[in-house]
Amino acid sequence: MPNQLGDALARLWATIEVRRGASAETSYTAKLLAAGPAGVARKLGEESLEAVIEAVKGDRAALTRESADLLYHLLVLWAAAGLSPDDVAAELTGRAGVSGIEEKKSRKG
């Protein structure tokens, strides 16, 4: 995967971190964070559904836009929940080389 996505996500994460202390009156990110993890999760669910709809419709341009929205809201959810991209990267690294089928079997519950 090209570094372009990783670079864009790193810039986005940095922006989210800066906006953490901003006013909810002037920053959409701060407004989302003020809603807490549950509020951000609801918004992420909406964005997920919108991405699914555009994928099913086959509208690449709309799916691109909705995917960007989805990734943004996922990162805001991580921030609201006290996670960082490094936490998620460590989980992904731990799964490297493990079959998705085997990884799912290893989960409890």
Helices and strands as residue ranges (DSSP letters): H 3-19, H 28-34, H 36-57, H 60-81, H 85-95, H 100-106
